[in-house]
Amino acid sequence: MTIFNDMKLDNIDPEDFEDTLLKLEKSFGIKFADNSFGNAKTFGDICDIIERQLNLIHADDCTAQQAFYKVRKAIDLTQTFDAANIELGTSLENVFPRLNRRKNIAHFQHALGFSVNILTMKVWLSLVIVTGFVVSVIAFFFSWQYAVSGLIFFALFNWIASKFSKELNVSTVKELIEKITREHYLSARRQNGTMNKNEIVKIIQDTFIAEHLVDRERLTKNATLGWE
């Protein structure tokens, strides 16, 4: 059994849970009141609380399909790639070539109507920055001046590296559609103020899977939280 097979809902730290709720708030365009989940004990409770907050009109249509059409149109308007050839398996490396990638993705997002974070830095660079932060924290045991200087340096380094990063964190149009549907649910829909209530639980599951690597099979209605 791998570490990923061991990931369960009750392993999630409360602070990480709060971060996930913020992402769901943004995606669904809602704001949870303080202690909204104070009495939640299961994944089913979480879903019920969120669904009660969604004061939207039900429309029996597919959000992912609508997101696909929006993505294809935005690509057609801003990229040299022939939109007629866009399929779910199309590689984003071909749609957004490395040359001028940041500029082209910015134009794509403008046409799309919202920003979707699909750029990241190289893995080795991320490891250097994480290592730098860890070493800087350890340095507090020896010299707070070096420690503070290190934290400032690597924070600045991280900011600069993020600004110029060109690596894609999604590989295909399908992965991009899944990310948009999960992180920008309302924006992905054709009609404002609507939702497909049959999709909501899956979107919540997808968010927990993406954020915490929890297996979908473990996100059942009766899956318990790790705290009370």
C-alpha positions as CSV (number, residue, x, y, z in Angstrom):
1,M,0.0,0.0,0.0
2,T,1.4,3.4,-1.0
3,I,1.2,6.6,0.9
4,F,-1.5,7.8,-1.5
5,N,-3.7,4.8,-0.8
6,D,-3.5,5.8,2.9
7,M,-4.9,9.3,2.3
8,K,-8.3,9.6,4.0
9,L,-10.7,12.4,5.0
10,D,-9.9,12.0,8.7
11,N,-6.2,12.6,8.0
12,I,-6.8,16.2,6.8
13,D,-5.7,18.9,9.2
14,P,-8.3,21.4,10.2
15,E,-6.3,24.3,8.8
16,D,-5.9,22.6,5.5
17,F,-9.7,22.0,5.6
18,E,-10.2,25.7,6.0
19,D,-8.0,26.4,2.9
20,T,-10.1,23.9,0.9
21,L,-13.3,25.7,2.0
22,L,-11.9,29.0,0.7
23,K,-11.4,27.4,-2.7
24,L,-15.0,26.1,-2.7
25,E,-16.2,29.5,-1.7
26,K,-14.5,31.0,-4.7
27,S,-15.6,28.4,-7.1
28,F,-19.3,28.5,-6.0
29,G,-19.4,32.3,-5.4
30,I,-20.6,31.9,-1.8
31,K,-19.3,32.9,1.7
32,F,-19.6,30.5,4.6
33,A,-20.6,32.0,7.9
34,D,-18.2,31.5,10.9
35,N,-18.5,28.0,12.3
36,S,-20.8,26.9,9.5
37,F,-19.2,23.5,9.7
38,G,-18.9,23.4,13.5
39,N,-21.4,20.5,13.7
40,A,-20.2,18.6,10.6
41,K,-19.0,15.1,11.3
42,T,-19.0,13.5,7.9
43,F,-18.3,14.3,4.3
44,G,-22.0,14.1,3.7
45,D,-22.5,16.8,6.3
46,I,-20.0,19.0,4.4
47,C,-21.9,18.5,1.1
48,D,-25.3,19.2,2.7
49,I,-24.1,22.4,4.3
50,I,-22.6,23.7,1.0
51,E,-25.6,22.7,-1.1
52,R,-27.9,24.6,1.3
53,Q,-25.7,27.7,0.8
54,L,-26.2,27.5,-3.0
55,N,-29.1,29.8,-3.8
56,L,-29.0,29.2,-7.5
57,I,-31.4,28.1,-10.2
58,H,-31.1,24.4,-11.2
59,A,-30.3,23.8,-14.9
60,D,-29.9,20.2,-16.1
61,D,-26.8,20.8,-18.3
62,C,-23.2,19.8,-18.1
63,T,-20.8,22.4,-16.8
64,A,-17.7,20.6,-18.1
65,Q,-19.1,20.7,-21.6
66,Q,-19.8,24.4,-21.3
67,A,-16.2,25.0,-20.0
68,F,-14.9,23.1,-23.0
69,Y,-16.7,25.4,-25.4
70,K,-15.5,28.4,-23.6
71,V,-11.9,27.2,-23.7
72,R,-12.1,26.3,-27.4
73,K,-13.5,29.8,-28.2
74,A,-10.8,31.5,-26.1
75,I,-8.1,29.5,-27.9
76,D,-9.6,30.3,-31.3
77,L,-9.6,34.1,-30.5
78,T,-6.1,34.3,-29.1
79,Q,-3.9,31.5,-30.3
80,T,-2.5,30.3,-33.6
81,F,-3.6,26.7,-32.9
82,D,-6.6,25.7,-35.1
83,A,-9.6,25.5,-32.7
84,A,-11.2,22.9,-35.0
85,N,-8.5,20.5,-33.9
86,I,-9.1,21.0,-30.1
87,E,-10.0,17.7,-28.4
88,L,-9.9,16.6,-24.8
89,G,-6.6,14.9,-25.4
90,T,-5.0,17.8,-27.1
91,S,-1.6,18.7,-25.5
92,L,-1.4,22.2,-24.0
93,E,2.3,22.2,-25.0
94,N,1.0,22.5,-28.6
95,V,-1.6,25.0,-27.8
96,F,0.7,27.2,-25.8
97,P,4.3,26.8,-27.1
98,R,7.0,27.7,-24.7
99,L,8.0,30.9,-26.7
100,N,5.8,33.7,-25.4
101,R,3.8,31.3,-23.3
102,R,3.1,33.7,-20.4
103,K,1.9,36.4,-22.8
104,N,-0.2,34.0,-24.8
105,I,-1.8,32.5,-21.7
106,A,-2.6,36.0,-20.4
107,H,-4.4,36.7,-23.7
108,F,-6.2,33.4,-23.4
109,Q,-7.4,34.2,-19.9
110,H,-8.6,37.6,-20.9
111,A,-10.7,36.0,-23.6
112,L,-11.9,33.4,-21.2
113,G,-13.1,36.0,-18.8
114,F,-11.3,34.8,-15.7
115,S,-7.9,33.7,-14.6
116,V,-6.9,30.1,-14.2
117,N,-3.5,29.3,-12.7
118,I,-1.9,26.8,-15.1
119,L,1.7,27.9,-14.8
120,T,4.3,26.8,-12.3
121,M,8.1,26.8,-11.9
122,K,10.4,23.9,-12.6
123,V,10.5,21.1,-10.0
124,W,14.2,21.5,-9.2
125,L,13.6,25.3,-8.6
126,S,10.8,24.6,-6.2
127,L,13.0,22.2,-4.3
128,V,15.8,24.8,-4.0
129,I,13.3,27.3,-2.6
130,V,11.8,24.9,-0.1
131,T,15.2,23.8,1.0
132,G,16.3,27.4,1.4
133,F,13.3,28.1,3.6
134,V,14.0,25.1,5.8
135,V,17.7,26.0,6.1
136,S,16.7,29.6,7.0
137,V,14.4,28.4,9.8
138,I,17.1,26.1,11.2
139,A,19.5,29.0,11.1
140,F,17.4,30.7,13.9
141,F,19.2,28.3,16.3
142,F,22.5,29.9,15.4
143,S,22.0,33.4,14.2
144,W,18.7,35.2,13.8
145,Q,20.3,37.7,11.4
146,Y,21.2,35.0,8.9
147,A,17.9,33.3,9.4
148,V,15.9,36.5,8.7
149,S,18.1,37.4,5.7
150,G,17.6,33.9,4.3
151,L,13.9,34.0,4.7
152,I,13.7,37.4,2.9
153,F,16.0,36.2,0.1
154,F,14.1,33.1,-0.6
155,A,10.7,34.8,-0.3
156,L,12.0,37.3,-2.9
157,F,13.5,34.5,-5.0
158,N,10.1,32.6,-4.9
159,W,8.2,35.8,-6.0
160,I,10.5,36.4,-8.9
161,A,10.6,32.7,-10.0
162,S,6.7,32.7,-9.9
163,K,6.5,35.8,-12.0
164,F,8.6,34.2,-14.8
165,S,7.6,30.6,-14.5
166,K,6.6,28.9,-17.8
167,E,6.0,25.3,-16.8
168,L,2.4,24.0,-17.3
169,N,0.8,22.3,-14.3
170,V,-1.9,20.7,-16.5
171,S,-1.0,18.7,-19.6
172,T,-4.1,18.3,-21.7
173,V,-7.3,20.2,-22.6
174,K,-9.2,17.6,-20.5
175,E,-7.1,18.4,-17.4
176,L,-7.6,22.2,-18.0
177,I,-11.4,21.7,-18.3
178,E,-11.4,19.7,-15.0
179,K,-9.4,22.4,-13.3
180,I,-11.7,25.2,-14.5
181,T,-14.9,23.3,-13.6
182,R,-13.5,22.5,-10.2
183,E,-12.0,26.0,-9.4
184,H,-14.4,28.3,-11.3
185,Y,-17.7,26.4,-11.4
186,L,-20.0,29.5,-11.7
187,S,-17.7,31.2,-14.3
188,A,-17.6,28.0,-16.4
189,R,-21.4,28.0,-16.8
190,R,-23.2,29.5,-19.7
191,Q,-26.0,31.1,-17.7
192,N,-25.2,33.2,-14.7
193,G,-26.9,32.3,-11.4
194,T,-27.4,28.6,-12.4
195,M,-26.1,25.3,-11.3
196,N,-26.6,21.7,-12.0
197,K,-27.4,20.3,-8.5
198,N,-26.4,16.8,-9.7
199,E,-22.8,18.0,-10.1
200,I,-22.2,19.6,-6.8
201,V,-21.1,16.6,-4.8
202,K,-18.7,15.6,-7.5
203,I,-17.2,19.1,-7.6
204,I,-16.7,19.0,-3.8
205,Q,-15.1,15.5,-4.1
206,D,-12.9,16.7,-7.0
207,T,-11.7,19.6,-4.9
208,F,-10.7,17.4,-1.9
209,I,-9.0,15.0,-4.3
210,A,-7.0,17.7,-5.9
211,E,-6.1,19.4,-2.6
212,H,-5.5,16.3,-0.4
213,L,-4.9,13.3,-2.8
214,V,-7.9,11.5,-1.1
215,D,-9.2,8.6,-3.1
216,R,-12.7,9.2,-4.4
217,E,-13.8,5.9,-2.9
218,R,-13.0,7.2,0.6
219,L,-15.1,10.3,0.1
220,T,-18.4,8.6,0.8
221,K,-21.4,10.2,2.5
222,N,-20.4,8.6,5.8
223,A,-16.6,9.3,5.7
224,T,-15.8,10.9,9.0
225,L,-13.8,14.0,9.7
226,G,-10.7,13.8,11.8
227,W,-11.9,16.2,14.5
228,E,-15.0,17.3,16.3
